[in-house]
Amino acid sequence: MSDCKSNISLADYFFIIFILSLLIFPTLNIFAPKEKVYEPRETTPYTPLFNQSGKLNLSYGKELTPWFNDIFLGRNYLVKYYNLLNYKINRFPKIKQARVGRDNWIFFTEHHSIEKYQNIAPLTQKDLENITTYLMTYQNWCQAHKKSFYFVVIPDKHRIYDEYLPYINQLKNPSRITQLLNYLHTHTQIKTIDLTETLISHKKPDLLFWKNDTHWNDMGAYLGYKEIYQTLRKDYPDLQETYAQNYQYISHEKGDLSVMFPQTSANTYPETYIQPILKYKNPFPVTNQRFNLRIENPHNRYKLFIQHDSFGKYLIPYFFNTFAEVQTKWPVLPLGLHENIKSMEQADIIIIETVERYLENFNLQGKTAD
């Protein structure tokens, strides 16, 4: 027995303590305030062991893993210094979520964004049918209640500024936007608005997307608004159009993509962007915080309801200057009709907006939006 004890050295004890520390250290952040992940997305929410009805969550272990992977202590430091090393040794550095292109343009790469730009990830026939089923639920309701329904698609940044995306070839296949809108035009009467050509034709000399961010900027949104307005005016000739009263130059030194490359600084992105100044200032500033709005402008007429994503938030200031009331919903995934119906009942015009890469989110696998 004494011989066995003598075989355990002080170094062994230190080694055991070291291994236990490695196991325990990442868990020390569990009860601390959650830091936002570096990626342009929200931290994975925590799923409790017991659901609201008190029943055991049988998927707890599986659902706990992505949450813990987002919040463990030191995660952001590991991501930061991995990205720093990647940037130093590569001419066009890339990580899972983004890649740096020419002239320090950064492009989002999750959700198969590159493959979608290349037109090598088309929508299947089932995708087209299911997305159409979702949208037709809204179209039918609007027709029955004498309201106008429009489906707006905003192209990804890659499709507008692909000259800054190196070593990526695009096939001459129809894009997913073209696929879906052609299908909708053939099989439905849904009014669609594709902003691709408008943005491509006005991409220079003024930049319409932030170089270091996944989103379009205020000028891009202003041109998008103009195209949407032209379509709405066909049905509402007396709809008030918003004009820029003036313009100002703004900077965007830190974007949701550049934060993933910590070696970048304000000096990396010195560009200025044009921001239209409108007659009526939107009372709610454009932020990355997801929330629902209801804003009124008594100077105008007609009421709008819009379900949108993070791109649609840039349209809100222009809609505020056009409509008497704007109600917005910014869900994680498209909402069913019953979740929007209360807001829609008060509106004259219904818009569902999406950016190109999220088109498949409207595929409810054959389920209706009810």
C-alpha positions as CSV (number, residue, x, y, z in Angstrom):
1,M,0.0,0.0,0.0
2,S,2.8,2.4,0.9
3,D,4.6,1.5,-2.3
4,C,1.5,2.5,-4.3
5,K,1.3,5.8,-2.6
6,S,5.0,6.5,-3.2
7,N,4.4,6.1,-6.9
8,I,2.1,9.2,-7.1
9,S,4.4,12.2,-7.4
10,L,3.8,15.8,-6.9
11,A,3.9,16.2,-10.7
12,D,1.0,13.7,-11.0
13,Y,-1.1,15.8,-8.6
14,F,-0.4,19.0,-10.6
15,F,-1.3,17.1,-13.8
16,I,-4.6,16.0,-12.4
17,I,-5.4,19.5,-11.1
18,F,-4.5,20.9,-14.6
19,I,-6.8,18.4,-16.4
20,L,-9.7,19.2,-14.0
21,S,-9.1,22.9,-14.5
22,L,-9.4,22.5,-18.2
23,L,-12.7,20.7,-17.8
24,I,-14.1,23.2,-15.2
25,F,-12.8,26.5,-16.7
26,P,-15.2,26.7,-19.7
27,T,-18.2,26.2,-17.4
28,L,-17.4,29.3,-15.3
29,N,-19.3,31.5,-17.7
30,I,-22.6,29.6,-17.4
31,F,-24.2,32.0,-14.8
32,A,-22.4,35.1,-16.0
33,P,-24.0,37.7,-18.4
34,K,-23.9,36.2,-21.9
35,E,-21.6,37.9,-24.4
36,K,-22.8,38.3,-27.9
37,V,-21.1,35.8,-30.3
38,Y,-18.8,37.2,-32.9
39,E,-20.9,35.9,-35.8
40,P,-23.7,38.0,-37.2
41,R,-26.4,36.0,-35.4
42,E,-27.9,35.8,-32.0
43,T,-26.6,33.6,-29.2
44,T,-28.3,30.2,-29.1
45,P,-31.0,30.3,-26.4
46,Y,-30.9,28.0,-23.4
47,T,-33.5,25.2,-23.4
48,P,-34.5,24.1,-19.9
49,L,-34.5,20.5,-18.6
50,F,-38.2,20.7,-18.0
51,N,-40.7,22.3,-20.4
52,Q,-43.4,24.7,-19.4
53,S,-45.8,21.9,-18.6
54,G,-43.3,20.4,-16.2
55,K,-42.4,17.4,-18.5
56,L,-38.9,16.2,-18.9
57,N,-37.2,17.5,-22.1
58,L,-35.9,14.3,-23.7
59,S,-33.8,16.4,-26.2
60,Y,-32.1,18.3,-23.4
61,G,-28.6,17.0,-24.0
62,K,-28.8,17.6,-27.7
63,E,-30.2,21.1,-27.3
64,L,-27.7,22.0,-24.6
65,T,-24.7,21.5,-26.8
66,P,-25.1,24.4,-29.2
67,W,-26.0,26.7,-26.3
68,F,-22.9,25.8,-24.4
69,N,-20.7,26.1,-27.5
70,D,-21.9,29.7,-27.7
71,I,-21.3,30.7,-24.1
72,F,-18.3,28.8,-22.7
73,L,-15.7,31.0,-21.0
74,G,-13.0,32.1,-23.4
75,R,-15.0,31.3,-26.6
76,N,-14.8,34.8,-28.0
77,Y,-11.0,35.0,-27.3
78,L,-10.4,31.7,-29.1
79,V,-12.5,32.9,-32.1
80,K,-10.8,36.3,-32.1
81,Y,-7.2,35.0,-32.2
82,Y,-8.0,32.2,-34.6
83,N,-9.4,34.8,-37.0
84,L,-6.3,37.0,-36.4
85,L,-4.0,34.2,-37.3
86,N,-6.1,33.3,-40.3
87,Y,-6.0,36.9,-41.6
88,K,-2.2,37.1,-41.2
89,I,-1.3,34.0,-43.2
90,N,-3.9,34.2,-46.0
91,R,-4.2,36.8,-48.8
92,F,-8.0,36.4,-48.8
93,P,-8.7,35.0,-45.3
94,K,-11.9,33.2,-44.6
95,I,-13.6,31.5,-41.7
96,K,-16.8,29.5,-41.4
97,Q,-19.0,32.6,-41.3
98,A,-17.2,35.0,-43.7
99,R,-14.4,35.6,-46.1
100,V,-12.4,38.7,-47.0
101,G,-12.4,39.7,-50.6
102,R,-10.6,42.3,-52.7
103,D,-10.2,45.8,-51.3
104,N,-11.1,44.5,-47.8
105,W,-14.7,43.7,-48.8
106,I,-16.1,41.0,-46.5
107,F,-18.8,38.5,-47.5
108,F,-21.1,36.4,-45.4
109,T,-20.7,32.7,-46.1
110,E,-23.1,30.9,-43.8
111,H,-26.5,29.6,-45.0
112,H,-24.6,28.4,-48.1
113,S,-24.5,32.0,-49.3
114,I,-21.6,31.4,-51.7
115,E,-23.3,28.3,-53.3
116,K,-26.5,30.3,-53.7
117,Y,-24.6,33.1,-55.4
118,Q,-22.9,30.6,-57.8
119,N,-26.4,29.3,-58.7
120,I,-25.4,25.7,-57.8
121,A,-27.9,25.3,-55.0
122,P,-31.3,25.7,-56.8
123,L,-34.6,25.4,-55.1
124,T,-36.2,22.0,-55.6
125,Q,-39.7,21.5,-57.0
126,K,-40.9,20.7,-53.5
127,D,-39.3,23.9,-52.2
128,L,-41.1,26.0,-54.8
129,E,-44.4,24.3,-54.0
130,N,-44.1,24.7,-50.2
131,I,-43.0,28.4,-50.4
132,T,-45.9,29.1,-52.7
133,T,-48.2,27.4,-50.3
134,Y,-47.0,29.7,-47.5
135,L,-47.3,32.9,-49.6
136,M,-50.7,31.9,-51.0
137,T,-52.2,31.7,-47.5
138,Y,-51.4,35.4,-47.1
139,Q,-52.6,36.2,-50.7
140,N,-55.9,34.5,-50.2
141,W,-56.5,36.2,-46.9
142,C,-55.7,39.6,-48.3
143,Q,-58.0,39.1,-51.3
144,A,-60.8,38.0,-49.0
145,H,-60.4,41.1,-46.9
146,K,-59.8,43.6,-49.8
147,K,-56.2,44.2,-48.9
148,S,-53.1,44.3,-51.1
149,F,-50.3,41.8,-50.7
150,Y,-46.7,42.1,-52.0
151,F,-43.7,39.8,-51.7
152,V,-40.3,41.7,-51.7
153,V,-36.9,39.9,-52.3
154,I,-33.6,41.7,-51.6
155,P,-30.5,40.1,-53.3
156,D,-27.5,39.1,-51.2
157,K,-24.4,41.4,-51.3
158,H,-22.5,38.8,-53.3
159,R,-24.8,39.3,-56.3
160,I,-24.4,43.0,-56.4
161,Y,-20.6,43.4,-55.7
162,D,-19.3,40.1,-57.0
163,E,-16.2,41.8,-58.5
164,Y,-14.8,41.9,-55.0
165,L,-15.4,38.2,-54.4
166,P,-12.2,36.4,-55.6
167,Y,-11.9,32.9,-57.1
168,I,-15.7,32.3,-57.2
169,N,-17.3,31.4,-60.5
170,Q,-21.0,31.8,-61.1
171,L,-22.8,29.4,-63.3
172,K,-25.3,30.7,-65.9
173,N,-28.2,28.9,-64.2
174,P,-31.2,30.9,-63.0
175,S,-30.7,32.3,-59.4
176,R,-33.0,31.1,-56.6
177,I,-34.7,34.5,-56.8
178,T,-35.5,34.0,-60.5
179,Q,-36.6,30.4,-59.9
180,L,-39.1,31.4,-57.3
181,L,-40.5,34.5,-58.9
182,N,-40.9,32.8,-62.2
183,Y,-42.8,30.0,-60.5
184,L,-45.0,32.5,-58.6
185,H,-45.8,34.4,-61.8
186,T,-46.7,31.2,-63.6
187,H,-48.9,29.6,-60.8
188,T,-50.2,32.6,-58.8
189,Q,-51.2,36.2,-58.9
190,I,-49.0,37.2,-56.1
191,K,-47.3,40.6,-56.7
192,T,-43.6,40.3,-56.4
193,I,-40.8,42.9,-56.3
194,D,-37.2,41.8,-57.1
195,L,-34.7,44.5,-56.2
196,T,-31.7,42.9,-57.9
197,E,-31.7,44.9,-61.2
198,T,-32.3,48.2,-59.4
199,L,-29.3,47.7,-57.1
200,I,-27.0,46.4,-59.8
201,S,-27.8,49.4,-62.1
202,H,-27.1,51.9,-59.3
203,K,-24.1,50.2,-57.6
204,K,-21.7,52.9,-58.7
205,P,-20.5,55.5,-57.9
206,D,-22.2,55.3,-54.5
207,L,-21.9,52.1,-52.5
208,L,-25.2,50.5,-51.6
209,F,-23.8,47.9,-49.2
210,W,-21.5,48.3,-46.2
211,K,-18.0,46.9,-47.1
212,N,-17.6,45.3,-43.7
213,D,-21.2,44.2,-43.0
214,T,-23.7,41.8,-44.5
215,H,-26.4,44.4,-44.9
216,W,-27.2,47.1,-47.5
217,N,-26.8,50.6,-46.3
218,D,-29.2,53.6,-46.1
219,M,-28.7,54.5,-49.8
220,G,-29.3,50.9,-50.9
221,A,-32.5,50.8,-48.9
222,Y,-33.6,54.2,-50.3
223,L,-33.3,52.9,-53.9
224,G,-35.0,49.7,-52.8
225,Y,-37.8,51.8,-51.3
226,K,-38.2,53.7,-54.6
227,E,-38.7,50.5,-56.5
228,I,-41.2,49.2,-54.0
229,Y,-43.1,52.5,-54.1
230,Q,-43.4,52.4,-57.9
231,T,-45.1,49.0,-57.6
232,L,-47.4,50.2,-54.8
233,R,-48.4,53.3,-56.7
234,K,-50.0,51.2,-59.5
235,D,-52.6,50.2,-56.9
236,Y,-52.5,53.4,-54.8
237,P,-52.0,56.4,-57.1
238,D,-52.4,58.8,-54.3
239,L,-49.8,57.1,-52.1
240,Q,-47.3,59.7,-50.7
241,E,-43.8,59.3,-52.1
242,T,-40.8,60.0,-49.9
243,Y,-38.0,62.2,-51.2
244,A,-34.6,62.8,-49.7
245,Q,-34.6,66.4,-48.5
246,N,-30.8,66.4,-48.4
247,Y,-27.9,64.0,-48.0
248,Q,-25.1,63.5,-45.5
249,Y,-22.0,61.4,-45.4
250,I,-21.6,58.8,-42.7
251,S,-18.9,56.2,-41.8
252,H,-19.3,52.6,-40.9
253,E,-16.0,51.6,-39.3
254,K,-17.3,48.5,-37.5
255,G,-19.7,46.1,-39.2
256,D,-21.2,42.8,-38.2
257,L,-18.7,41.0,-40.4
258,S,-15.5,42.9,-39.6
259,V,-15.9,42.2,-35.8
260,M,-15.0,38.6,-36.8
261,F,-11.7,39.8,-38.1
262,P,-10.2,41.6,-35.0
263,Q,-7.1,42.8,-36.9
264,T,-9.3,45.3,-38.8
265,S,-9.6,48.8,-37.4
266,A,-11.3,52.1,-38.2
267,N,-8.4,52.7,-40.5
268,T,-9.3,49.6,-42.5
269,Y,-12.7,51.1,-43.5
270,P,-12.3,54.9,-43.9
271,E,-15.1,55.0,-46.6
272,T,-18.0,57.3,-46.3
273,Y,-21.5,56.4,-47.4
274,I,-24.4,58.6,-48.5
275,Q,-27.4,58.7,-46.1
276,P,-30.6,60.4,-47.3
277,I,-32.1,62.9,-44.9
278,L,-35.9,62.6,-44.8
279,K,-38.7,65.1,-44.0
280,Y,-39.9,63.2,-41.0
281,K,-37.3,61.5,-38.8
282,N,-38.0,58.0,-37.8
283,P,-38.6,57.9,-34.0
284,F,-37.0,54.5,-33.8
285,P,-33.4,54.3,-34.9
286,V,-32.1,51.4,-37.1
287,T,-30.5,48.9,-34.7
288,N,-29.6,45.2,-34.7
289,Q,-32.1,44.6,-31.9
290,R,-35.0,42.4,-33.0
291,F,-38.3,43.9,-32.0
292,N,-41.8,44.8,-33.3
293,L,-42.9,48.4,-34.0
294,R,-46.0,50.4,-34.4
295,I,-45.4,54.0,-35.5
296,E,-47.8,56.6,-36.8
297,N,-47.4,59.6,-39.0
298,P,-50.7,61.7,-39.2
299,H,-49.4,63.6,-42.3
300,N,-50.0,60.6,-44.5
301,R,-52.7,58.0,-45.4
302,Y,-52.9,54.3,-45.7
303,K,-51.6,51.7,-43.2
304,L,-48.8,49.2,-43.8
305,F,-47.9,45.9,-42.1
306,I,-44.5,44.4,-43.0
307,Q,-43.0,41.1,-41.8
308,H,-39.2,41.6,-42.4
309,D,-35.7,40.4,-41.6
310,S,-32.6,42.5,-40.7
311,F,-32.5,44.0,-44.2
312,G,-36.1,45.2,-43.9
313,K,-35.3,47.4,-40.9
314,Y,-33.5,49.8,-43.2
315,L,-36.8,50.4,-45.1
316,I,-38.7,51.5,-42.0
317,P,-37.6,55.2,-42.1
318,Y,-38.9,55.5,-45.7
319,F,-42.1,53.7,-45.0
320,F,-42.6,56.0,-41.9
321,N,-42.5,59.0,-44.3
322,T,-45.0,57.3,-46.7
323,F,-47.7,55.8,-44.5
324,A,-50.0,57.0,-41.8
325,E,-49.2,53.9,-39.7
326,V,-46.5,51.2,-40.0
327,Q,-46.6,48.0,-38.1
328,T,-43.6,45.7,-38.2
329,K,-42.7,42.2,-37.2
330,W,-39.1,40.9,-37.2
331,P,-39.4,37.2,-36.4
332,V,-36.6,34.6,-36.3
333,L,-38.5,32.6,-38.9
334,P,-41.6,33.5,-41.0
335,L,-44.7,33.6,-38.9
336,G,-48.0,31.8,-39.6
337,L,-51.0,33.8,-40.7
338,H,-52.7,33.5,-37.3
339,E,-49.6,35.1,-35.7
340,N,-49.9,38.2,-37.9
341,I,-53.6,38.5,-38.5
342,K,-54.3,41.0,-35.7
343,S,-51.8,43.5,-37.2
344,M,-52.9,42.7,-40.7
345,E,-56.5,43.5,-40.0
346,Q,-55.6,47.1,-39.3
347,A,-53.5,47.6,-42.5
348,D,-54.3,48.4,-46.1
349,I,-51.1,47.0,-47.5
350,I,-49.3,43.8,-46.5
351,I,-45.6,43.2,-47.3
352,I,-43.5,40.2,-46.6
353,E,-39.8,40.9,-47.2
354,T,-36.9,38.6,-47.3
355,V,-33.2,38.7,-48.3
356,E,-32.2,36.1,-50.9
357,R,-30.3,33.7,-48.5
358,Y,-33.4,33.2,-46.3
359,L,-35.8,32.1,-49.1
360,E,-35.8,28.5,-47.9
361,N,-37.1,29.7,-44.5
362,F,-40.5,30.0,-46.2
363,N,-40.5,26.3,-47.0
364,L,-42.8,24.9,-44.3
365,Q,-42.5,21.4,-45.7
366,G,-46.0,21.4,-47.1
367,K,-47.7,23.0,-44.1
368,T,-49.8,26.0,-44.6
369,A,-49.1,29.3,-42.8
370,D,-52.2,28.8,-40.7
